[in-house]
């Protein structure tokens, strides 16, 4: 079949070239259609269910809201985990599905169960709704609204509140609605500012004086705000539509609502309450650059969309929106992923271009013929274009990892063509460049190496099969790389067997003379004596190779291990956690002080703090949590530190002077992905499961103390579960029974008077604002006045709340986390200055020895460590299976167990240089480095196939074992060196790259380049020695027979 394909390509070479041109056009077209992202979205398949339960404490949220939702989600098809978070007034249940589940199918399953959950939640305590269809990479853009007043920063508190209210209204009813029309945007989460409300602030003393119940005020507000349809009437020859107009339009409309009448005199709302426009009670705020509060928003991208395209459309829409905003108001973007996308793509693009140039340079120098070099070099862009066609066909995006696969394979893409063209070139040169039968010479030379090329490239593709078995984050990261590399290698194989021979037959027609560069000439002079010495002292040669292998393996424990190197996003995120009982006002003050400290670093361009939580669908944080987004200047402008790690240390030292604030340093995307996947915003999560919250807190504190003694720990913290100040109003059932009062009557006073309740909405054009009923601020924030609130009893009697309930200040939980139907608390930390694997191993030993858990309580170690363990466990099984598969392919190719085993022996020797390179560069053994070793195996096998196949050919022609080895290595020295050099030099730019995203590619490239050095040396010395040894033994056996 291979020979027929070669013959067809030579006979129909014009057709082959035309098809190559068509292929080029199709590839360029596919490239323009490829979605472009920074890196693969590693978020698992999950659906979040949010339920607002205004006013409920965490324990009530857990019992009455979270548990009903959580219970119906357990048992859904393909569900791997159900976890929940119950906070004051908010329940979040996250349902995680197996990878590969269609997200729309998953949401449909959850939606069906939500109906059952709604029936189990008591009426009035909230309606569960699914969160936005987005991912951990979904927060693509963040912006603030500014006007000339906030930019000036000289406003009084009253003026600032009014300004924040106006800006939030503009955001909610103008900017948000227009931005949501952009294709690819699933939601806009408003954050910060003051939400406008029409508030009826009832005076309890006046209610008592007029004998009016709070319920009556609520009902009157609800009933006096409606339009009514009257159908239509016919009048003469016309038809009139009848409308009953009764909607509230102004504050006076509210004030004039009649509540009751006494002796013919109406009692209106204005007689018992103050009607004002005021802010909604909020649990979040945003501050910026140490100047105070601003109005902000987060743009969420629809799952599966093209990040760069969506950001471009959103940016264009914002520019159009700015033209229509009130004078002096503008939308200003302070964070978007477009810069990250461009930097990541730029890093890979530069590596591809630089590697390609080095590869072409090697080809020209070693082939000594520009035409031959160009024939080989044309394989690179065409293979890449074939890859783009297949990427577009299978829905893969162009990102750091998928394009990284091309960068890794930039040298491997020419391996087949190098062997093919070098052999053709040598045959033509040996024939003196005769014009009589160029096509015949090309055909015979191509047939000679056709089968080895097919098997060698097939083996390289097979080598990457383990990457397809990876799961979770590591699978989502490296599968795109495996796909693109396999696509490109497949393309290079087809081109090596079709286009390369066709071009050789056309372009190598004139006189062809071999030319050796001085370096190759020197190698040819030095190499044969070395090989003869190695063959003569074969036992010593093999012993030295084994010693090098053993020595390198002894270095492995000293390398340390980690999941993946941390990718530099170009920005920082500091999570500042304050005391659980802190107020929002105090949190804003602390955030402003922290911002000013951060801005004292010249590396900082701007800083934005997000305190608490935004609208439902955003991160469910409390007001004691402050996420500080720090936008950094380019590293060339840094003065305080040269590296990001040093800058973090300097910031940590300066910000730690703030009392009562715990700091955790990370990056925006990394933090969000960690939380969505493991529920914890840190690299390592120690999850303690049990029933009693007090016991969980006590044992978590013990674990924290133990882990704090482990070298390398950073940002160590226990989830703040307890410490929330509460005012409990417990109904005295004996007392209310004495007066004939129901629990609901007392709770109505607590809910409506203190907490407040929306009676209706005031509609102004497209805008809608709640009409809210509650007590004045001075009453509802004074414990003594709350105790004296009147509760209506039968017989028009009024009793103080303190007479019907026990009122006390106490402390309760801040939040309650659950996972797989159990309560849990997390101890989280990051690792700095040490590898993660050894850190976790030491921490596990110490915790097991020093912390004793009660019956029914257990620990789980999660986060990135869990991902690393899972990936290594998968590779430890799949890699040996893959090597066995390679062995079978080699056996099929050579028909000899001895020769297949001889080539496979080259694989472990390739480890030597890879391990040593990691050690010398102080890089840890990670999944990325493991992928490098996998790639290295392919190149090592390729060179072995090239040598052994030619040795066998010479043996079949009658050469002795020694003659076959010595002659074979001389003739195959150039292609072996070329394949190793182009593979190594193609990755050299990635080894020394410093751009965004290079952190993940660097260990991989380092392993391959280092391994190629040792692998090539061993291929040229050990492999021929072993072949000679084995064949010599067979010859002696045959002679004896």
N, C-alpha and C positions, 0 to 999 in steps of 0.2 A: 504493500500500500504506500509506504514511504517512497519507494523508488518510482512508482507510478506518478505520485504527486510531484516529484522532482522533474520527471520527464515532461509532464504537462506544463510545468512552470517554464521550462526551457523552450518548449515548442510554441507556447502561447505567451511569450514574454511581453509582447505589446499589450495584450489583454490584462496581464498581471499588473503592469505599470498603470494602465488606465484605471483598474480597480483600486489601486493604491491612491490615485488622485481622488477618486470618488470617496474612498475611505477618509481621506483628509478632510474633505468638505463635510462629511457626516459627523466626523469627530469635532470639528470646530462648531458646528451647529449644536451638537449635544452639550458642548462646554458652555455655550451661552444660555442653555436651558437648565443647567445644574443649579439646585439650591445651594447657597453658600452659608456656612455657619462657622463659629469660632472652633468648636469641637463637638463631638457627638453628645446628644442629650442622654445622660446616664440615668435619668429619673426612672424609677420603676413604674409599672402600670398601676395607677392608683386613682381612687375617687374619694374626694373629701366631702363630708356632709357637715354643714354649719347650721347651728340652731341658736338664734338669739333668744335668751330667756332673761329679759331685762329685770335687774334687781335681785335675782336669785344668787345665793351664796354657792361656792363650789360644791359643797356636799349635797345641796338640793339639786344642783345641776346634774351631778353624777347619778343620783337616785331617780330623779323624775324625768330627765331628758336623755342623758348619755346612755344609760343602761338600756332603755327601750330601743334606741337606735342601734346600739352595738349588738344587742341580742338577736335582732332580725338579720343582721349582716353576716353573722357567723353561719357557716353552712352553705353560703352561696358557691356555685361552681367556680373552680379555679382560684378561689381566695386562699392566699398564703398567710395573711396576717390582718388582724383587725386591732387597731390601737386607737386610743381616745385621749382627749384632754378636756378636763372640766375646769372652767375658770368662772369667776364672778360674771354672771350674765351671758356666758357663752359656752357652747359645747361644740367640740370638733371631733368627728369620728373619721379616721382614715382607713379605707378599705383597700388593701394591696392585693393585686391579682398576679398570677404567673406571667412571666415575660412571654410576649407573643399574643396575649389576649387582645382582641380588638377593643380599643378604648371606648368606642361608641356602644359596643355590646356590653362592656362592663358597666357603663353608665346606665344603660337600659335595665340591667339586672338590679342595680342599686335603686333606681327610680321605682321599680315594681315593689321592692320591699319597703320603700319609704311610706307608702300608703298604710301599711300595717303599723309602722312605727308611729305615724301621726295619730292613729287611733289609740295607742297606748300612752301617749303623752297627755297629761291633764290639760283640759281646755284653758287657753289663755297663757300657757307657759312657753309658747313659741312654736314655730312651724319649721321642721327640718328641710333644708334646701341644699342641693348639690353646689359645690364650689365651681369656680371657672375652669374651663377645659384648657389648663395650662400645665407647665412643668417647672422643674427647678431652674431651667434656663429661660423661663418665660418672662421674667422681669427685664425686658429689653431696654426700657427707657424710663427715666424719672425726670420730672421737671418741677419747677416752682412758678407761682404767679407773683409777679412784682408790679408795683405801681410807683409812681414818683415819690409818694409819701413814705412807703416802707423802705425804699432805697435811701431816702434821706436820713431816716432813723431818728428823728427828733419829735416824735409824737407823744402826746400824753397817753396814759393807760386807756382812757375812754376813747380817744381818737384811734388808738391802735386796735382796740376791740371792734370798733365800727369798721375799720379798714379790713380787718381779718374776716369779718362777717360778709362784707361786700365781695371780697376776693373769693371766698368760699362759694358764695352764690354764683359768681361768674364761672367758677370751675365746675360746679355741679350741674348748671343748667345751660351753659354755653360750650365751654371747652370740652367737657366730657362727652356730651352728646354728639358733637361734631367729630371728635376723634374716634368714636366707636364705629363710625361709618367706614373707616379705613379697612380694606380687606386684610385679614390676617391678625387683627386685634380682637381678642375675645372679651376684654373688660378693661375698665379704667378704675383704679382704686383711689378715691380721694383721701387725702391724709393731711391733717392739720387745719388750722383756721377754726372758725366758729360757725356752726350750722344755724341758720336763722330759724327762729320759732316765734309764733304768736303765743304769748304766755298769759294765762289768767292766774294771778297770784292771790289766792283767797286769804282773807283775814279771818282766822278761826273765831275771834271774839265777835265779829260782826255777824258771822253765820249764826252764832248762838243767840245774839240779840234779836235777829229777825226770824229765829226758829226755822232756819233753812238747813236741810241736810246737804252734805257734800255731794251725795249721789244726785240730788236734784240739780245742782249746778252742772254736773257732768252731763246729765240727760238733756238739760236745756241747751247746752252748747252743741250737742250732737243733733238735736232736732231743729235747730234754727240755722242750718247751713246746708241748704239743698235747693236745687231747681226741680221742677216737676213737669213731666210731659203732658200736654193736654190734647194730643192728637191734632186734628185739623177741622176747620169749619169752612163752609162755602158762604161767601158774601157776594151777592149779585153774581158777576161772572168770574169771580176770583176765588182762589183757595188760600186760606190763612192757616199757617202752622201756629198752634197755641203753645206758649211757653209760660211756665210759672217760675218767676225769677225770685230766688230767696238765698242765693249764695252770699257769704260774707265777703266783703271787698275791702273794708277799712277797719281800723281799730275801733272807731265809733260804732260800727255795726255790731261788734262784739260787746262793747260797753252797754249798748241799749237793749240787749236781749233781756226779756222779762223772765224772772224766776218765779214770782208769786205776786199776789196782790193783797194788801191789807187795808180794809175800809175804803176800797176803790182806788187806792194809791198803788201803782205798780212798784215792785221791788226789782230793780235791774241788777245786772252783773256789776255795773260800776259802783253800786251801793255796798257790795260785800267784797269786792276784789279790785286789784289794780291790773289793768290790761296794758301789756307792754310788748315790744319786740325784743327778744333776748336770745342768748345762745343756748343750744341744746347741751345737755350734760354729756361730756365727752370723756373718753378713756385714751386719748392720744393727742400728740402735738408734734410739730416739726419746727426745729430751729436751724438757723444757717449762719455760718461765719461769725458766730459770737455776737450777732446783732439782734437776737430775739426771734420771735415766732414768724413763720411764713406759712403760706398755703402751698401744698405739694400734691403730687399724684404719681401713681405707678402705672405704667402701661404694660398690660399682660398680653403676650403673644399666644395665639392659638397653637395648640400642640401640632407639630408636623410642618409648620410654615417655614418659609425661607427667611431667616433672621435679617440678612442684609437688605432684602427687598422690602420687608415690613418696616424696618427702621427708616429706610429711605422714604417710603410712602408716608410714614408718620411725621417725619421731619418736614416734608413738603406740606403736609396738612397743617402742621403747627405754624409754618410761615404764612399760610393763607388765613388761619384763625387769627393770628396777631393783627392782621389788617382790619378785622371786624370787631376787635375788642374796644371797650371804652377807652377814651383818651388817657394815655399815661400807663395803661395796663399792658403787660406783655407776658408771654409764656417763655420761660428760659430753661433750657435743658441743662441739667448738671451731671447726668450720667446716662450713657447709652452704650450698648454692646458693639456698636459699629466700629469703634476704635479697636476693641479687642479682636473683632473678626478680621479687620484689615491687618493687624499686627500678626495674628496667628497665620493667616494665609501668606502674608509677606515673608514670614520666617521660613515656611516650607518652600515658597516660590524661589527665594534666594538660594536655599540649599539645592533645589533642583537645577537651577541655572548654573551655579558654581560647580556642582558635581558634574553636570553635563559637559561643561567646558573642560574639566580635568579629564573626563573619560575620553573625549575626542582627542585631547592632547596625547594621552597614552596611546591611543590607536594610531595616530600619525607617527609617533616616535618608534613604536614597535613594528608596525607594518612597513614603515619606510616608503610608503606609497600613498599619495594623497587620495587617489581614486579609491583604493581599497578602504582607506579610513573612512571616507565619506559614505561608501556603501554600508559599512557597519554602523556608522553614526546615524544614518537615516532611520535605522531601526528604533532609535530612542523616541523621537516625536511621534512616529506612527504607532508604536506600541502604546504610548500614553493616550493617543487619540482613540484607539480601540477601547482602552480602559474607560474613557469618558463616555463612549457610546453605551457600553454595558452598565456603567454607573447610572446613566440617565434611564436606561431600560428597567433597571431594578430598583430605582427610587433612592439611590444613595446620594448623600449630599457631599459637596466638596468642603472638607474641614481639615483641621490640624492632623487628625489621625488617618483619614482616607488618603489625603495627599501625601502624608508621611509615608504611607506604603509605597508610593511611587518614588519618593526620595530614597527610601531604603533600597528599592530595586533598581535604581537608576543605572548601577553598574551591572546588575544581573541581567538587565534587559538585552544587553549586547552579547551575553555569554554564547548563546547559540550562533549568532552571526559571526562572532570572533572565530569560533572553531571552524565554521563553514567557510568564511572568506579566507582565513589564513591557510586552510588546506588547499583551496582552489588556487590561491596566489602562489603557493609553494609548487604545486603541480605545473602551473603555467610557466613559472620561472625555471623549473628543472627541464621543461620542454623547450626552453630557449625562446619562449614567446611565439612559437610557430603559429602562423595564421591559418594553416591548413585545416585544423579541426579544433577551434577554441571551444565550441559547444560540447564536443566529445570529451575534451579534457575537463571541462567544468562538470559535466555529467558524472564522469567516473570519480572525480574528487568529491563531489557532493554525495554520491552514493556511499563513499567510504566512511563518511562521518554522520550520515543522516540518522541512522538508528541510535548511535550514542547520544546525539543531540536530543532526540525525542525523549529517550529515557532519562537523560540528565535533567532536562527542564521539567519533565513529569515528576521527577523526584523532588525538585525544588518546590513545586506546587503542593505535593503531598506533605512536604515538611511543614507547611503552614496549616495543615488540617487541625492540629491541636487548638489553634486560635478560634476555630469555629465551635469548639466545645466549651469555651469559657462562658460563664454565666454572670448575671448581675452586672455591676459597674464595669468589671474588667472585660466582660463580653461585649458590652456596648462600646467600650473604648477601642478594643483591638479587632473586633470582627470587621469593621470597615477597612482597616489596614489589610487584613487577610484577603478580603474581597478584591480590593484594588490591585494588590500585588499579584494575586492569582489571575485577574483579568489581563493585567499588563504582560505577565509571563506567557499566558496563553497566546496573546497577540504576537509576542516576540517569537514564539515557536512557529506560528504560521508564517510570519515574515521571513524567518531564517530558512524555511524550506521552500519558499516561493519567490519573494521579491529579491532576496540576496543572490541566489543563483542567476535569476534573470538579469539583474543589473551587472553581475560579474561577466556574463556572456556578452553584454553590450559594451561595457566600459573598459574591460581589460583585454581589448583586441590587439593593441599594439605590443611592441616589445616590453616584456615584464622582467625586471631584474630585482632580486632580493637585495635589500640594504639593511645592514644591522647598525643600530646606534652603538656608540662606544660602550655604554653600560651593558647592553646585552652581549656585546663581543667579550667584555671582561668576564661576565657571568659564564658564558660558554667556555671560557678558558679555565676558570677556577673550578667550575662545577664538576666536570668528569673526574678529576683526581679525588675530590671529596667523596663522590659517590662510590668510586672504587674502594676507597679506604673504609667507607661505611659498610660496603658489601663484604669486604675482607674481615672486618671486625663486627660481624653482624650481631653477635650476642651483646657486645658492648653497646652498639647503636640502639638496639631495642631496649636494653637496660636503662640507658640514659633517657630515652623517650618515656619509659614507664616512670622513672624517677621524677622527670619534669611534671608528668601528670599527677603523681602522688603529691608532690610538693605544692602544686597549684590547688589541689583539693584540700590540703591542710590550711590554705588561706581562707577558704570559704567561711568558716565560723567567724573570722575576723572582719569579714565584709559588713556584717550587719544586714538586716532586712527591713523592708518597708513595702507598703502596698504600691504606691505610685509616687514619684517625685511631685512636689506641689507645684502646680502651674501658676506662674506669676500673671495675675489679671491686670496689673498696672494700677491697682487701687487697693486700699485697705478698708477693713471693717472692724471697728472695735465694739464689742458688746460690753457695755457698762451696766452692771447690776447693782442696784441700791437696796436699801432695807425694804422688806415687803410692805411695810405700813406707810411708806413715803407717799405724799400727795403729788398730784400732777403738777401743781404750781411749783413745789420744791424741786421736782424732777427737771422742770424746764430751767430753773435757775442753775442747777448742777450741770445740766447739758451745756448751757451757755458758757459756764466757767471752763468746762472740759474743751470746748471748741476753741476758746481763746488760747489755752495751753497748746493745743494741736497746731494752731496757726502760727505759733512762735517758731515752728520748724520751717526753714526756708524751702524745704522739699514739697511742702503742701500747697496745692493750688486753691482748693476750696474744701469746706467741710460742712456736712449736713447731718443733723441728728434727728432720728425718728424715735419718738418716745411713745411707748404703749402700742396701741393697735389702730389700724386704719379701719375702713369699712369691712364688712363681712366678706371673706374671701382672701384677706391678707393674712399676714403673720399674726397669730393669736397671742400677743404679748400684753403684759401688765404695765402699769405706769411706772413701775420701778425698774423697767428695762429700757435702756437707751442704746440704739444701734447707730453708731457714728460712722457715716460713710466719708472716707477721706480720698479725695481725688489728688493724685500725685503728679508732680511735674516730671518731664523726661529725666532719666537717671543722669544724663550729662550735666544737668543743672543742680545736682545734689551737692550739699556741702557738709551736712552733719555726718553722713555715713556714705559708704561706697556701695553697700549691699542692702537689700531689703531687710535681711535678718538683723543687721546692725541698727537700722533705722527703727525697727520694731523694739529692739532692746532699749534704745534711747528714749523712745516715746513711753514705753512701759515704766521706765525709771522716773520720768517727769510726771506722768499722769497718776502714778501710784501715791503721790503726795496728797491726793484728794481723799479725805477720810470717809469711811463707810461705802466705798465704791470698789467692787470687784471687776477686774478687767479681763477680757478674753480677745485675743487678736486673731483675725482670720481675713478672709476676702469675701466679697458679696456673693458671688455665685457658689463658691465652695461651701459657705455657711448654709445657704438655702438648700443645696443638694444634700448636704449631710443631714439636715433636719428632715427633709422630705423622705429620705431613705431610711434613716435609723431613728428619727424622732428626737435627735440630740444634735446640737450645733457644735461639734468638736470632733477631733480625729478619733478619739477613743471614748467609748461609752461603757461604763460598768453598770449594768442594770440589776438592781436588787428587787426581787419580787416577794410579795407577802400581803397580808390582809390589813394589819393594824398600822395606821399612819405614824403613830408615835414610835413604834418599834422600827419601822423603816427609816425614820429620820435618825434615830439613835445609832443604828447599825451603819447607816450611810456615813455618819460623822466619823465612826471608827475606821471605816475603809478609807475615808479621805485622809485621816491622820497617817495611816500606814503608807498609802500611795505617795504622800508628800515627801517621804524619805527616799524615794527612788530617784536616782540621778536622771536628769533629762526632762522631768515633769515640768509642765508650764500650763498656766491658765486653769489650774485645778479648782473645781467647784462642784458643790452638790446642788441639785435642783432645789430652788427655794419652794418648799412645800408648805411650811408653817410660817406663822408670823404675821398674818393679816389681821389688823385690828377690826373688831366687829362690835356693833351695837345690837344686842339681841333683845327682841321684844317677844317674850314667851307668854302666850295667853294663859290666864288663870281660869281654868274651866269651872271651878267652883264659884268664882266671883261672877262670871258672866251668866251662869245658870241662875244665880240669885236675882239677876235683873232681867232675865228673859232675853239676853243678847246672844246672838250666834257668833261663832268664830269668824265667819265671813264679814260681819259688821266691823269687828276690830281690825281684821286684815285689810279691809277696804280703806280704813284710815291710814294704815301703815303704807299701803301700796300707792294710793292716790295722793294723799296729803304730803307724805314725805318723799316717796320715790317719784311721784308724778305720773300722769297718764294722758295719752293723746285722745282727746274727745272727737276730733274731726280734723279736716285739713282745709287750709285757706288756699284757694287756687287763683293764681295771678298769671293769666296767659298759659304758658307751658310750665310755669313754675308751681310747685306745690310745697307748702310749709305746714308743719304740724300745728294744730291748735291744742296747746298743752295746759293741763290743769294741775296746779300744785300749790304748796304753801310758799310764802316769801322766804328768801335765803336766810334771813335773820332768825326765822322760826325753825326751819327744818335742820339747821346746823347747830342748834342749841339743845343739848340733851335735856336740860331742865324744862324748856318750853315744849319739847316733844312729850315729856312726861305729863304735861298739863293739857295736852290736846284733848278736845271734847269728843266723846263717842256717843252717838245718839242711841237712846234706849226707848222701848215702847212707852207710850204715855207722854211723849214729848219731853222726856227727861234726858239730861246730858250729864255724862260722867267722865271724869278725867281718865286718860289712858293708864296712868299709874295705878288706878284703882282696879283695873281689869287685867293687867298684865305685869309680869316681872321684867323690869328694864335693867340691863346690866351691860357693862363693857367687858369684852372678852377677846380672846385670840383664837383664830381659826385657820384653816388651810388656805393657802394662796391658790393652789391648783391641785388637782388629783389626776395623775396619769395612769392609764390602764393599757395593758398590752396582752392580747390573747386571753381575755376574760379575767385578768389578774391586775391588782394594783401594783404599781412599780415606782421606784425612785431611781434616778440616774446620777452617777458620779462621773463627771466628764473632765477630760483634760486633753491638751495637745502635747506633742513631744518636740523639743528643740535641743539641738546639739547632740543628738543620739539617734540611732536607728530604732524604728518602732518595734521590730521583732524582739530584740533583746530587752527593751524596756518592758514590754508586756509580759515576757517570760519571767522577769525579776518581780514585777508587780504581782503576778499571779501566785508566785511562790510565797511572797511575804503575806499577802492577804489570806491565803489558805492556812498559813501557819499561825497568824496572829488574830484572825477574826473568826469567832464561832457564831454560827447562825442558828436561831431557834428552829424547831421543827416546822415545816411548812414554808420556809423561806429559802430561796436559792438565788445564785448569781449567774448572770450571763455577760460575757465580754463581747462587745459589738463595735460598730463603727468601721473605720478603715481596716483595723486589725482583722475583723471578721471577713472582710472582702479578700484580704491578703491570704488568709488561711484557706479560704474556699478555692481561690485561684491556684495556689500551690498544690492543694490536694488534687484538683482536676488535672493539672499538668503532670503530676507525678504518676498518674495512671495513663494518660493519653500519650505522652511523649514516648514511653517504651513501646506502646502499641504502634505508634507511627514509625518508630525505628524498625519494628518487625515488618511493617508493611513495605518500608523502603528495602529491607532485606529481600523480601519476596520479589519486588520489582527488579532488583539487581540479579536475583537468581533467574528470573524470566529473561533478562537481557543477556546474561553470560552462560546460562545453563550449567552453572558450576557453583556448588555451595562454597568451595574454597575461595573462589574469586569474589563472590558476593560478601563472604565474611571478611576478606582482606580489605575491601573498600569500606565496609562498615566500621572496621577498626580505626579508620581515619577520623571518625566522628569524636570519640573521647579525647583524642590528641588535640582537636581543635579547641577544646575547653581551656587548654593551658594559657594561651594568649588572652582569651576573653576574661578569665578570672584575674590574671595579672594586671590587665589594663584597668579593670574596675578598682583593684586594690591601689594601684599607683595614682589613680585620679580621685581616690577617696569617695567612690560612689557605692551606694548600697545595692544589695541584691533585691531587685524589685520585679514586679510583673513585666515592666518595660525591659529590664535586663534579660529576663527569661525569654522574652520574645526575640531578643538579639541572639541568644544562644540557638534558638530554633532556626533563625535565618542562617546562622553560621553553619549549622549542620548541612543545609542544602548546598552551600558553596563548597564545603569540604568534600561532600559526596560527588559533586560535579567534576572536580579536578581528578578525583580517583577514577571515575568512569572514563574520562578522557585518556588517562595513562594506561589503565589496565586493558581497555578495548584495543588500543594500538599494540600493546605488548602481545596480546592474543593474536592479532592480525599477523604480526611478524613471526610468531611461533607457527602459525598455520602455513606460512610461506617457507618454513624449514629452518628458521633461525634457532639457535640454542637459547637456553634461558638467559645466560649472561649477555649474549649478543643482542637478544630482543630487548633487554632492559637498557643496555648502554646506548643502543641505536635509537630506541623508542623515546627515551628521555631527551635525547638531543633534538629529535624532530618535534617533540611535543613540548619542549621547554618554553617556547615562545607563547603558544596559546595558554598554557598553565599560568605563566607569569601574567599574561594579559588579563585573563579572567579574574585572577586574584587582585591585580592592581586596579582594574576598572571597578570592581566591587568595593574595594577599600577606599580608593580615592573618590569614588562617587559619594561615599558617606563622610569623607573627611570634613567638608563644610559643616555637617551636622554635629560632628564631634566638638567643634570649637564654636558653634553658634551660641549667641547670647540673646537672641530675640525672644519675644513672647511665645511660649509653647516649646522652646528648645529644651526645657527642663525634662519633659517626658521623653523626647527623642534622643537626648544625649547618652543615657546609659545604654540604650539599644545600639546606637552607632558605635559607641566605645567598644562594646563587646565584639561586634562584627569586625571592626578594623583590627583590634588586638588579636582576635582569634584567627583572622586571615594570615597574620604574620607567622604565627606558630603553625597553623595548618598548612600553609604553603611550604614552609621549611620541612615539615614532617612528610608532606606529600612527595617532595622531591628527593628525600633521603630515606626515610623509614619505609614508605610504601614500596619503592623499587627493591629495597633490601629484603623485605618480607616476601615479595613476589619471587625474587631470585631464589630465596631460601626454600619456599614451598615448591617451586617448579624444579629446582635442583634435586630435591628429595624425591619428587615423582619420577624424574629421569633415572635416578639411581635405582629406584624400585623397578622400573621398566627393564633396565639393563639386567638386574638380577633375575627377573622373570625370563 
